Amino acid sequence: MNLRLTITTLLAVALVPAVGAQTPRPDRTMRGDTTVVTIPAANLWGPQRAAVEVARVGGTRDGEPFGMITAIAALPDGGVVVFDAKGENGAVAWVFDANGQNERRIGRQGAGPGEYRFCSDCLVSNADGSIGFLDQDNRRITTYDGRGRVRNTALLSDRIGYGLAPQFLPGPAGSYYARLEITPRSRTPITDPQEFDRFGFVQISEQGEILDTLRPPRSLVAVPARSLFEPRTLWYPLRDGRVAVGASDRLHLLLQGSRKSPGSPLLIAGATKRIPFSREERNALRAIWAYSNKYRRGPNSGQASLPTDPPALKAVFRDFGTDHEGRIFLLLHSSAVRAPASMFEEAPVMMHGGGQMPPAPRLEYLEPPLFAAFGQDGTFLGTVLFPVNAIKVSFTAGFAWALLKDSDGQDVVVKYTLPGMGRKP
């Protein structure tokens, strides 16, 4: 699903402070060597309160609007780095401080040292303030220090750095994780979830040394998914070297050590209530899938046909990520609302079989991005809800930066506080 068409109307929330870890807690039990943290069924996500917008950035310091932002990453000092793929003079990465003031640009478009060509969801910020940049076109990872100077460049093989987003994640001790093609593409059409499972991750140092290879785990979901809207197994390596694996049909997130970062497993589990697709969502998905099966998923596409109908219920969550302090933010499924028309770009004219294709249907009812936050030790912190016109969200200590489409359809970047978790900007 296109991430530029997914996310919500903002009411971010108060996050409940974590309980100290020195004393035993009633929510923790041991199952073999695994610590199980149980979330009570009652009041599962805690009270929600509106977050406060503290900064808004609508363009460059020269007053030019952004062209097309394809990546953002919150910085540990409260600022943000933004990649504009269609800047006034070509692709450009900008750094804004905690107040939204433009501090500097990083690198420039090109193929030389410190330059880049394209980036999509492939910026990360490290705890020391440095910035990692996965440049798919130039086939390399560049690390910039806190002042924007090139610190290291690592060349990539053709099998590294592509696949479904996220292609690039921060790792421990000056390392990164990048998507790695584990299984060659099948000769017969495969489903979207099968395509997702073709890729693992490689841990790579700033200097380009391969440190570890992580393969997809065994599926935790009984019935294989036919589309990305159905329950499936999601997994990512975390900043501290652990690997998180979740069954998206329930609140079930297992954090376990990797070969390079061993540790005792931690399971976050709790009672969950799955919500149904609305009538508007269901009708739109039927139309979109029928259109895709007719015009885009032919025998030579490599993609299997989509189902004719969505499942009865949504999965519990659809993605997750972390902040610089190791908190985990689980992106929950939520009830869809009608999205503003400014979110949708005009579709290009496409040809099929020698003729012009009819306009593609679109999913106009979108889910507000609702995140559940957990501490490194599994402590439930609270929930945070962003606006329906938010496209990407990146967290740092006590704050979140979000990419939004404004009422004119322009890209803007907005900073929000997360009450109860952070300091004042």
N, C-alpha and C positions, 0 to 999 in steps of 0.2 A: 504494500500500500504506500502511496506517495506521502512522505512525511510532511510535504508542504500543504497537505490537505488534512492534517490531523491535529487538533488540540483546541482550547476552551475559553470561557469568560471568567475573569479573574476574581477569585476570592481566595487568596492564599491563607494559610491557617496558623494558629498558634500551635507550636510543637511542644509537647509535654517534656519537661526536662528528664534526662535519663537518671535512673536510680543507680546509686553507687554499687560497684561490683564486688566489694569486699565481703558482704554478708550474703548468706543463702537467700534465695528468693523463691516464693511459691510458684512462680511461672517456669521454673527450671527443674528438669529431671534428667537423669542419665539413661540412655539406651545403649548399652555396651560402652563404647568410647565416645559416643555422640551426645553432646549436650543438646537437649530439646527445649526450645523456648516456645511456650504455648501462649498464644494470644487469646484472651477471653472472647467468647461469642458475643456477650453483651457489650454494647458501645465499642464495637471492634476498632473503629478508626479514630475515636476521640472527637472532641468538639472542633468545628471549623470556624475560623474567624478571618475576616478580610485582611489581606496583606496590604502594605503601603508601598506605592510606587515612589521610589526615591531618585530615579534618574531616567532620562529618555534621550536617546541618540537617534537623530533622523538622517545623518549624513556626515560628510567630511568636515574638517575645520574650515574649508573654503566655501562651505554652504551648499555644496553639491549633494543631492540625494544619493543614497546607495543605489547601485544598479541591480545586482542580484546576489544577496548573501547566501552562501552555500555552507558556511560553517561558523560556529561561535564556540568559545571556550572561556568560562569564568576563570579569573586569575585569583591566586590565594590572597592577594592584597585587596580584593573586592572589585578590581577592574575587570576588563573583558578584552579578548582579542577576537576580531571579526575578519572573515575573509569575504571580500566582495569580488565575485568572478567577473563582473562587468563594470568595473570602476571607470571613471572618466578617461583614464589613460591606460586601460587594461586591468588585468587582475591585480589586486592589491590587498595586503593584510594590514589592518589598522589596530592599534592598541589604544584603549580608552581607560582612564583612571577610575577610581571608585566613585567619583562624582559625575562621570560621563564626559569628562573633558578629553579631547583628542590629544594624546601625548606624542605619538610618533607612528610612522609606518615601518613595516618590517619587510626588507627585501624589495623585490620588484619582479615584474613579469619577464621571463626569459629562461635560458637554459644554462646560464653561467653559475659560478659559486654563489650560494645564498639566494638564487633566483628560483622562480617556480612558474608553472604553467596553469595548473588546475588543482583544486581541492574541493572535495565534497564530503562533509562530515568526517574530516580527517585532521582536525586541529586538536591538540591536547595541551593542557598547561600542567606543569609539574610543581611539586611542593616548594621548590627553591625559586619559583618565579620564571623559570625557563619555559620555552614554548617548543613543542614538537610539531612538525609539519610533514605529513605524508603526501608527497607530490606524485600522483599516479602517472602523469604524463612523462615526467623526467625520471621515474622509477628510482626514487630515493627518499630517505628520511633526513630532514635537516633540523637540527636543534639550535635555536636562537637563545642567547642568554637574556637576562632581565632587561638589558638595554637594547636588545634587538640585534646584537652582533652574532654572526655565525660562530657556533661553538663546535659543532661536529656535523659531518655529512656521511651518511651510510647508503651505499648502493643496494638495490633490491633485485632479486631474481623475478622472472616473469610470473612465478607462482605465488608471489607475496603481494598483498596490498589491494586485493579486489574481492568482490563478493557482496553480499547484502550488508548494509550498514548495521553497526559501526565497523568500518574497516580498520580502525586505529584506536587504540586505548592506551592509557598510561600504565606503566608497570612499576615495580619497586626498584629502588636504588639506581636511578638513571637509566632505566630500560623502558622499552615499549612492547606492546603486543600488536601485531598486524595480522589480518586475515591471511590464511595459508590454504591453498587448494590441496586438500587431502586426497580426494577422489576425482579422477578425470570425469568430464561430462559424459553422461550416458549417451549411447547411440539411439536410444528410444526416448520419447517424451517423458518428462518427470514432473511431479507436482512442485509447487513453490516451496513447501516445507522440505521436500527432498533436496531441492537446490540449496536451501539454507544449510542442510546437514552435510553438504559436500565439503564445507570449509571448516578448518580448525583455526588455531592461532599459533604463531611463532613468536617467542619472546626474543627480542633483539636489543643489543646494547646500542648506545649512541654511536659507537665506533663501527657498528655493523656486525658484531660477533653474534652468532646464533647461540642463545643460551638454553632454550628449551622449546619443545614442540608439544602443543596441547591438542588432542584429538577430541571430536565430539563424544560426549558421554552416552551411555545407554539411555534410551528414551524412558521417561517416567510416566508417559501417557499411554493408556492401554490401546486406544483406537488411533491409528495413523491419521494425521490431519490431511485434508485434501486442499485446504486453502489456509492463508495466514490469519483468517478470522476464526479458525477452529482451535481448540486446545492443543498445545504442543509443548515440547520441551525447549526451554530457553536456557542458554548458559553463556557466561562471559568470565574471563579472568579479571581479578580485581587489582587495585593499586598495591595492596599489601602482598600479592603473590598467591592468594587463595583463589579458588575457582568457585563461582556460585552457579548452581544448577537448580532450575525450578520447573515444576509442573504447572502450566498456566491455567489448568482447570480447577485449581484449588490454591489456598495459601500454603505453599510448600516450597521453601527455598533452602537448599542445602549448601552450606559453605564448607569447603574442604580444602586441605592443603594440596599443593602440587608437588611434583618430583623435586623441584628446586626450592619449594617453600612448604615443607611438611608442617602439619599442625593437626590438632584434634578437630574432628568435624563438629559443626554447629548447624542445627536444623531449626528454622523458624517455621512454625506451623500453627494453624488456627482454623476455627470454623469460618466458613465463607458462604455468602449468598450470591449466586450467579444471577445476573439480570438479563431479561430478554431483549432481543432486537426490537426496536419500535417498528410500527407498520411502515413508516417512511423509509427507514433504513433498509428494511427487508425488500421493499419494492425497488428501491434504487439499486441494491446489490444484485437482485435478479436481473435487472436491465443491463447493468454493467457487465456482469458475467456472461450473459447471453451475447452481448456485443463483442466481448473479447473472444469468446469461443468461435464466433462467426468470422471475425476479421483479423484476429491477431494470433490465434493459437492453432494454426494449420499444422499439417504433418511435418513441415520443415522448421518449425519454430523452436523445437526442443522442449516445449512446455506442454504438459498434459492439460486436458480440458478442465475448466473449473466446474464445480458442482452447480446444479440448476437452482439450488435454494440454500440460504444460509442455515447454520445449525439453529436449534430452538433457543439456546441460551448462549450468551457471550462467555468467553473465558474470564477468569478472574483478573489476570493481568496480561499486559502485552509487551512489556520491556522493562529494563531496569538499568541503573547506573549508580555512580558513587560521587562523593565530593572529596576535597583534599584531606579531610579528617577521617575518611573511611566510612562515613555514613552511607547507607544504601537507600536509594529512592526507587521504589517499585511503582511503575506506571500502571495504574489500575484501569480496567474497562469501566466506563461510566455511561449514564444515559445521554443519548445524543441530543443536541439542540441545533436549530437552524443556523447555519453559518452565514456571515455577511457575504454579499455578492463580490465584494472587493477581494476576497480570498482566491477567487477563481480566475485564472488567466484564460484568455481566449484560445481555444484549441486550434492548432494549425490544421490546414486542409490536408487530408491524407488520401492516398490513392490505393485502390485494391482491385486486382483483376482487370486493370485497364480503365477503371472508372473511379469517380470520386466517392469516398466513403461518406455515409451520413454522419452528422455530428455525434460524438461519443457522449453517452449519458454520464452524469457525474453525481457523486455522493454529496448532496448539499446539507444533509444532517450529519454533523460531526460530533465526536465525543470531546467534552472538555477534558484536558489532560489532568487527571487526578493522581497525585503521587502519595504513597505511604512511605514514611521515613523510618528507618531503623538504625540504631547505633551499631558499631563494629561488633559488639557482643550480642546482637540480636534484640536489644531493648527497643520496644515500639515507642516512637517519639511522637507521631501524629500524622496529619494529612495536609496536603497543600494542593489547591485547585487553581489552575491558570485559565486565561480566557480562551474562547473558542477560536480566536484568530491568532493564537500563539502556535508557532510551527516547530521551534526547537527550544529546549530549555536546558541550561547548564547551571549546576549548583556549585557554590563554594561556602565557606564557613558563615552561616547565618544569612546568606543571600542567594538569589537566583537571578541570572540574566536570561531573558527570553527574546527570541526573534518573533516579531509580530508583523502581520499585514495591517496597515492602517486603513482608514475609511476610503482612501484614494487608491488602495492597492499597492502602496509603497512599503518597502521593507524598513522597519524601525527596530531598534534594540532597546529593551526596557529592563531596568533593574528593580527588583522587589526585595523587601525584607522578609525574613521568615521569623515571625515573632516567637520569642522564647528560645531561639537557638543562637543568635549572633549578637555582635556588637553593633553600635550605631555607625553609619558610614562616615 
